[in-house]
Amino acid sequence: MLSVPVPVPSTMTNRIRPRTAVIASADRSFRQRLSEILTGLRWQVREAEGGAQAWAEAEAAAPEAIIVDSWLPDLDLGEFLKDFRGKFPLVDLVTAGNSAIEDSPRGPYRQELLYALRRSQDTDTAAWNTAPALNSSNPVPIGIASGSWPIAAPVRALQPAPAMKSALPGRVSTQMGPVTVAFVRPETSIRGDDAAASGRLPELIGNAACMLEISRRVRLVAPRSTPVLIEGPTGSGKELVAEALHRLSPRSRKPFVAINCAAIPEALLEAELFGHTRGAFTGAVQGRIGRIESADGGTLFLDEIGEMPLALQSKLLRFVECGELQRVGDNETVKVDVRIVAATHRPLAQQTQTGAFRSDLYYRLAVFLIRTPSLSEHAEDLHLLVDHFMQRMGRDAPVKRVDQAAMEMLTAHDWPGNVRELEHVLERGAILAGDAALLTPADIDFGLAM
């Protein structure tokens, strides 16, 4: 008896939840190629520039799979894979050109993911073969702008080169069918925006020398418990630097607690920082711990520390010196272990001369200084920042672009509100543009100066 296959009703297929994949790579061109292929295979794709962002995307999207590049700019690849597998055991974890997780559980779509990887490698190799020839004195292909040079540039090799892998950091070889594709990751000494970006943190968008210096300083001091003072104009990303310090520190699994010293009335700031007992003041119907105590084991970020009243500065100094605090209305002291990161837009060194800020507290907070520049100091990063913000706004809506005339307007602006003002101008422009795919000069509204 013949059996006739029964077609699946379309109403049933429409109920199937779309498959989601996260692509984690610092190489934007690699993410775009792989994303296009997976989208064609009816996947929903989320992109991440580094391991921390990929982790956040995985928590938000509950993906079926994650594809991780053979190098991450912010985290050690081996540690990331181990921690990710422990946190998300059901997610199919695939690495591009790395066999470090052969024992990971294979999902039902593993072959489809490997097929997409092969397709993306083949596409990139084909583009390489048709690219202009290399100049012997310059490793960058003639006629290709340095800004468009990918972080991972593919070249064909006839056989795997394990010796080269150990000799050159950042070089990974992987067997893709009959041809081995070797990915050579340029060092920061190689010219090109993306090559320089390999040395910066994913939170800090920009390849200017001042931005790369911030990343270098963060990487150096993050593993320690040294107090850090971040100075810079309003809107220049001081809190992003503080979050990066916490993320790269041994305290990263403990709380990151931030408090804006300028946003809380002086009468309440002490209780907010140190906590209070029941009945310590009018309205204290129950006791509570303060922000310092809630950050125990982690990082306490004191934003706008220059706005803290002098009377409270002396009490904070006592805590910084001995690590003990006393809740408002309590006679007992509490031992707390926190790493203090402070930030200010004021020149605290000058304020110590006038007595507006305690010099002894300043020298204890400013053991290690990091300065965030104004946007005008790294104006060459404007295009990167615009692209970053437009991509981020495109997570929940179609990605919009900025046309040449609008970009010229943005370039000519002096940005008194720095990166924060740029983000707000672009968000305002995206709203004014409506359903249009391009932002034009008519959509650029600078509003009042910040």
URBEL-V243310 format. One record per pair of residues at least 24 apart in sequence whose C-alpha atoms are under 10 Angstrom apart, sorted by the first residue. I is the first residue (numbers start at 0). GAP is how many residues later the second one is. Records with the same first field share a line. If there is no record, write none. Layout:
I: GAP  GAP
This chain:
17: 24  25  26  45  46
18: 24  25  26  43  44  45  46  90
19: 24  25  26  38  41  42  43  44  45  46
20: 24  25  26  36  37  40  41  42  43  44  45  46  70  71  72  92
21: 24  25  26  31  32  33  35  36  39  40  41  42  43  44  45  46  71
22: 24  25  26  27  28  31  34  42  43  44  45  46  71  72
23: 24  25  26  27  28  29  30  31  33  42  43  44  45  46  47  48  71  72
24: 24  25  26  29  42  43  44  45  46  47  48  71  126  127
25: 24  25  42  43  44  45  46  47  48  124  125  126  168  171  172  176
26: 42  44  45  46  122  123  124  125  126  158  167  168  170  171
27: 120  122  123  124  166
28: 91  95  119  120  121  122  123  124
29: 39  87  90  91  93  94  120  121  122  123
30: 36  38  89
31: 88
32: 83  84  86  87  88  90  91
33: 33  79  82  83  84  85  86  87  89
34: 81  82  85
35: 80  84
36: 76  78  79  80  82  83
37: 74  75  77  78  79  81  82
38: 77
39: 76
40: 71  72  75
45: 349
46: 344  348
47: 154
48: 24  25  152  153  154
49: 24  25  151  152  153
50: 24  25  26  29  30  33  151
51: 28  150  151  192  195  196
52: 149  150
53: 30
54: 25  28  29  32  33
57: 26  29  30  33
58: 28  29
61: 26  28  29
62: 25  27  28  29
63: 24  26  27  28  29  43  44  45
64: 25  26  27  28  29  41  42  43  44  45  48
65: 25  26  27  28  29  47
66: 25  26  27  28  29  46  47  50
67: 25  26  27  28  29  30
68: 25  26  27  28  29  83
69: 25  26  27  28  29  30  82  100  101  102  103  104  113  115
70: 24  25  26  27  81  99  100  101  114  127
71: 98  126  130
72: 124  125  126  127  128  129
73: 124  125  126  127  128  129  145  170  173  174
74: 126  172  173
95: 25  76  77  78
96: 75  76  77  78  79  84  85  86
97: 74  75  76  77
98: 75
113: 62
114: 61
116: 59
117: 57  58  59  63
118: 57
120: 33  55  60  62
121: 32  54  57  59
123: 29  30  31
124: 28  29  30  31  56
125: 28  29
126: 27
127: 25  26  27  28
128: 25  26  27
137: 52  53
138: 51  52
139: 50  51  52
144: 47  48
145: 45  46  47  48  49
146: 44  45  46  47  48  237
147: 44  45  46
148: 42  43  44  45  46
149: 35  36  42  43  44  45
150: 32  33  34  35  36  41  42  43  44  45  46  47
151: 30  31  32  33  34  42  43
152: 28  29  30  31  32  33
153: 27  28  29  30  31
154: 25  26  27  28  29
155: 24  25  26  27
156: 24  25
157: 24
192: 188  191
200: 40  43
201: 42
202: 34  37  38  40  41
203: 33  36  37  40  181
204: 32  176  177  179  180  181  183  184  214
205: 172  173  174  175  176  177  178  179  182
206: 171  173  174  177
207: 169  170  171  172  173
208: 168  169
209: 161  162  163  167  168
210: 160  161  162  166  167  170
212: 157  158  159
213: 27  156  157  158  159
214: 26  29  30  155
216: 28  151  152  153  154
217: 24  26  27  28  30  31  150  152
218: 25  26  29  30
219: 25  28
220: 24  27  28  147  148
221: 24  25  26  27  28  29
222: 24  25  26  27  28
223: 24  25  26  27  115
224: 24  25  26  73  74  112  113  114  115  116
225: 113  114  115  138  139  140  141  142
226: 72  93  111  112  113  114  115  136  137  138  139  140  141  142
227: 73  111  112  113  114  115  136  137  138  139  140  141  142
228: 72  73  74  76  111  112  113  114  115  119  133  134  135  136  137  138  139  140  141  142
229: 73  74  111  112  113  114  115  135  136  138  139  140  141  142
230: 73  111  112  113  114  115  116  117  135  138  139  140  141  142
231: 111  112  113  114  115  138  139  140  141  142
232: 111  112  113  114  138  139  140  141  142  183  184  185
233: 70  110  111  112  138  139  140  182  183  184  185  186  187  216
234: 110  137  138  139  140  181  182  183  184  185  186  187  188  215
235: 109  135  136  137  138  139  181  182  183  184  185
236: 135  136  137  181  182  183
237: 65  66  104  105  106  107  132  133  134  135
238: 62  63  64  102  103  104
240: 100  102  129  130  131
241: 57  58  59  60  61  98  99  100  101  128
242: 56  58  98
244: 54  96
245: 52  53  54  55  93  95
246: 52
248: 49  50  90
249: 47  48
250: 45  46  47  48  87  88
251: 45  46  47
252: 44  45
253: 40  41  42  43  44  45  84
254: 39  40  41  42  43  44  45  83
255: 38  39  40  41  42  43  44  45  82  83
256: 34  35  36  37  38  39  41  42  43  44  45  81  83
257: 33  34  37  41  42  43  44  45  83  84
258: 32  33  41  42  43  44  45  46  83
259: 41  42  43  44  45  47  48  82  83
260: 40  41  42  43  44  45  46  47  48  82  83
261: 40  41  42  43  44  45  46  47
262: 40  41  44
263: 44
265: 41  42  43  45  46
266: 42
268: 39  40  43
269: 38  39  41  42  43  45  46  57  58
270: 56  57  58
271: 55  56
272: 29  39  43  52  54  55
273: 41  42  45  51  52  53  54  60
274: 50  51  52  53  54  55
275: 50  51  52  53  54
276: 50  51  52  53
277: 50  51  52
278: 49  50
279: 47  48  49  50
280: 47  48
286: 40  41  42
287: 39  40
288: 38  39
289: 35  37  38
291: 27  33  44  45  46  47  48
292: 31  32  34  41  42  43  44  45
293: 42  44
294: 41  42  43  44  45
295: 39  40  41  42  43
296: 39  40  41  42
297: 38  39  40  41  42
298: 38  39  40  41  42
299: 37  38  39  40  41  42
300: 37  38  39  40  41  42
301: 38  39  40  41  42
302: 38  39  40  41  42
303: 38  39  40  41  42
304: 36  37  38  39  40  41  43  52  57  60
305: 36  37  38  39  40  41  42  45  50  51  52  56
306: 37  38  39  49  50
307: 48  49
308: 47  48  49
309: 45  46  47  48
310: 47
312: 44  45  47  48  49
313: 44  46  47
314: 46
315: 45
316: 41  43  44  45  47  48
317: 43
319: 41  44  45
320: 40  43
339: 25
340: 24  25  27
341: 24  27
342: 26  27  28
343: 27
344: 26  27
372: 45  46
373: 41  42  43  44  45
374: 39  40  41  42  43  44  45  46  47
375: 35  37  38  39  40  42  43
376: 41
378: 32  33  35  36
379: 31
381: 25  28  29  37  40
382: 24  27  28
384: 34  37  38
385: 24  33  36  37  40
387: 35
388: 33  34  35  37  38
389: 33  36  37  40
392: 30  33  34  37
393: 36
396: 38
397: 37  38  39
398: 31  38  39
399: 29  30  33  35  36  37  38  39
400: 29  35  36  37  38  39
401: 24  27  28  35  36  37  38  39  41  42
402: 34  35  36  37  38
403: 34  35  36  37
404: 34  35  36  37
405: 32  33  34  35  36  37  38
406: 32  33  34  37
407: 33
408: 31  32  35  36  37
409: 31  34  36
412: 33
414: 31  34  35
415: 33  34
416: 32  33
417: 32
419: 30
420: 25  26  28  29
421: 24
